Amino acid sequence: MTTAILNSANARPETAAQAVQAYGLDWHVDLAPVQALTPAPRPVPRTRALVRADTGEPLSIVGRRYRPIQNAEAFGLFDAVLAKFGASYVGAGSCDGGRRVWIQAQLPGGMWITKDDEVERFLLLHMLHGGGSLSLVDTPIRVWCRNTLLRALEEGKHRRVRICHRGDVVAQAAAAERTLEASMAGFEAFEREAQAFAGRQIRNEALAAYFRSLVPDPKDGDPSRAESTRADLLRLFETGKGNALPSVRGTLWAAVNAIAEFTDHERSTRSAAGDDVRARRWTSAQFGTGAALKARAWREALALLNS
């Protein structure tokens, strides 16, 4: 099950502790014994289960010396440094029954890609319970259509703060500040590259090749689904939100945003009974195959720019 909670600009929490309470992440994780059930129940030595206390959902198997880190405790690493940069928490949620938790923050000030196309600066903090890191990804969001644009997913994944599960989490605050400073540099690179995309008109042949590279026909089987997706991308390139702006129309920037809008708002996604399909799509667009597609679209647009 996926839960995604995005808040409006009203009444934004000032601390991670306030945010996890406001957005329903104020549940705890506890430790429980692990048993092998066959041929008869017996304890598994040197291991314990990490369990979500409110639902009993097992989240991970950890070592015997592992100390649980609570959601507010982990995200609170960034309280001081986010306040230093004037950021505020704007949303939070969880995926896979609580295995992955995330919190979103917005930095003040936007980036003007063209004279009438603004992109706001957001950060996404996320953690896997049972993992050893808190990851920070810069996730700019286009005002016109609320598309989330991922410039370099791989780079973002490596912006991590190691969480010590045997000691004091607060000791990692210096690493959190360095990580955020790296993201600030990432926003500067994003702005330069996006402005270059907006300054480059793309011809029909190059556009078709760009979309085909991102959504190729299958090696075996029916190509109709890929063809339909590319037709959707072409439609969004021409008529997607914000893509008809005179300063955007027909540019490489419009092509990149067609991918982002499709991924964030239209792409089909697998979901189980009872799942919120929009939340599942959002999760994919931030952490899964949708995120990978958007990051690849950015890299290939850079290749076109430099060709």
N, C-alpha and C positions, 0 to 999 in steps of 0.2 A: 504494500500500500504506500502511496505517496501523499504527503501533505505539503502544500506550498502556501505560505501565507505572505502576502505582500500588502504593506500598509500604505495609506495615503500620507500626504505631507503633514497631516494634523497630529498633534500630540506625540511627537517622536520621542522615544525613550533616550535618556542621556547615558545610560550605562548598560553593559551587557546583562547584568542581573535584572534590570528593569525590562530589557528587551525579551529575555527568555520567558519572563512571566507574562508580558503583554501578548506574546505570540504563541503561547502554549508549549514552550519547551522547558518548562520548569519541573519536569520529571527527573528522577534520579536513576543512575545506573548502580547496580549492586553486584556482588560476587556470589556465586552459588557453586556447590560441588558438581563435578562432572561424573556421570556414571556410564559404563558400558552395559547395554541391556541384554547382550547375548554372550554365552548361553544362559547366564543368570546375572542379575544386576550386581555390579561391583564398581568401586570407585576407581577413577583413572588418576594415577599419581601425578603430581607436579603440574596439574592443570586445574583451572577453574573456568566457569562460564561467566561471561559478562552479561547481565540480564537487565532489561528495562523494568524498573520496579513497578510502575503503574499497570503495565499490561502483562508482565511475565515473559515478554518476548526475549528469547536468547539472541544476543547481538554478536557475540564472538567468543572464541576460546582463547584464554590468556594464560600466562605462566603464574606460578604460585606467588611470586613477589610483586605482581602487578597491582598498582593502586588505581582505582577508578578516578577519572577526571570528569567532573560534572560539566554540563553545558556552560553554565555561567562562569565557571572557573576558567575554562579554556578560552572562551571568547573574551573574557575580561582582561586577558593579556593585552588587548588592543585598546582598552578604554582610554588610557592616558595619551597614547600616541594619536588616536583618532581625534580626541579633544584638541590636541596640539594643532592638528591640521584643519580644525573646524568641521569635522565630519559628524554625521548623526546616523543612528540606526533607523532603518526604514522598513525592514521586513525580516522574516525568519521562517524556517520550516524544517521538515525532516523527510527522509526517503527510506524505503525498505524497512518499514517498521521502527525506524529510529536509528538504524545502523549509521546512516550519514545524517548529520545535522549541519545546518548552515544559517548564516546571518548576513544581512546585506546592509551596507552603509553607503551614504552619499556624501561626496565631498562638495564643498561650495564652488561655484564658478563653473561655467560651461565652456565647451570648445566650439568655436564657430568654424565649420568646415567650409561653408560658403557664407555669403552675406545674409542668407535667410535660412540656413540649415544648422541647427544647434545640436550638439551631443553633450549630454550630462555625464559626469564622472561618478561611477559607482564602483564599489569594491565588494567582493563576495568572499567571505570567510567560510571554510567548510572543514569538517573533521569526520573521520570514520571512527566510531567507537571500537576500541581494540587496536587501532592503529597508533602510530607514534608521532604523528605530525598534524599540525593545523596549517592548512593551505590558504593562501591569499591569491585571488585572481582579480585583475582589473577588468571590469565589465562595463565599458561605456554604453550608454543607452541613448538612442536617437529620439529626440523630443517628438518629431512628427508622427512616428509610428510605434514608439516604445520597443523598437528592435534592440536586442542586446548584441553588440558586435565584439567578437573575440579576435584580437589581433594575433596572439601567439599563445595558444593553449599550452603547448609544451613548456614554454618559458614560464607561464603562470604556475604550472604544476610544480615547478622547482622552487617557487617562492614559498618556502615552508619554514615553520618554526617547530623545532623538535620539542615535543612535550615530554617532560620527565614524569613517568608514572611511579616513581619511587621517591620523589622529593617535592620541593616547592616549585609550583608552576610560575609564581611571580618572578622567579630568578630569570625567566626567559624574556622579560620585558625588553631588554636591549636588542635581542634578536628580532622581536616584533617590530621595533622602530626601524631597524635596517631593512626589514622586509617591506614595510610600507614605503620607505624612501625609494626602493627599487621600483615599486609600482608607480610612484609619481613620475619617475623617468619613463616608464612604459606609456603613460598618458601623453607625454611630450612626443614620443615617437609615433604614437597613434595619430595624433593631430597632424603631424607633418605628412604622414603617408596618406591619410584620408583626404587632405587638401590636394595632394598630388593626384589621387584617384579622381577627384572632382574636376580637376583641370585637364583630364584626358578623355576626349571623345572616343568611343569604341565603335568600330564598324560592325556591320551585321555578321560578316564571316568570323571575325574574332570573337564576337559575343556568342555565336553558336558553338564555336570550338571551346570556349570557356565553360559554358554550361554542360557540354558533352564530356569534358574532362572531369567535372565534378559529379555528374550523374551519367555514367557510361551505360551503354547497353550491356546486358549480361552476356558472358561468353557463350553460354548455352541457355536456350529457353526463349520465351516470348519477350520482345523488347518494348511492348506496349506501355508497361508501367513507367519505364524510364522516359519514353517519349512523352507521356502525359505529364510527368514531372517537369521535363524541360519546357513543355508548353506553358505550364503554370509559372515557371521562372521568367519566361519571356513576357507573359502577361504582367507580372509584378514589376519587371524592368520598365515596362511602358506606363503602367497605371498604378503601381504600388504607392502607398502613402508617402508623400514627399518626393517621389520620383518625377513628378510632373513640374516641379519647380524649375523655372528657367535656368537657374544655376546648376541644376542637377541632371536635367533631362538628357538622356543619351550618353551619359558618362560612365566610366568604370566604377565610380562611386554608386551609381544607380544599380549596376550589375551586382556589386557586393551586397547592397541592401536588399535586392531581390532574394538572394540566398538567405539573408538573415530573417526577412519577413516570412518567407515560406517556412523556414525551420521553426521560428517562434510561434507562428499563428496558424499554419495550415498543414504542416507535415503530419501524416498519419503516424500513430504510435501504438504499440501493443499495450494493452491494459487488461487487468484482471477485473472480474465482477466486483462492483462497488468502488472501483477507482475513479477518481476525478481525472478525466482524460486531459483536460487543460493542464492540471498539475503534473501529470505524467509527461506531457510534451515539454513543459517548462523544465522539468528535471533533466530530460534528455538534452535540451538545448543548452543547459548549463554544465552538465557533467558527463553526458553520454555521447551517443553517435551524432546527435545534432550539434553539440559543441565541437566535435571533431570536424564536421562538415564546414561549419562557419570558419574555423581556424584555417582549414585547408583553402577555403575560398579566398581568404585574405592573402595567404602565401602565394597562391596562383595569380592573384591580381597584382601583387608586387612583381612577379616574374613578367607579366604582360607589360607593366610599367617600365621595366628595365630592358625589354626586348627591342 
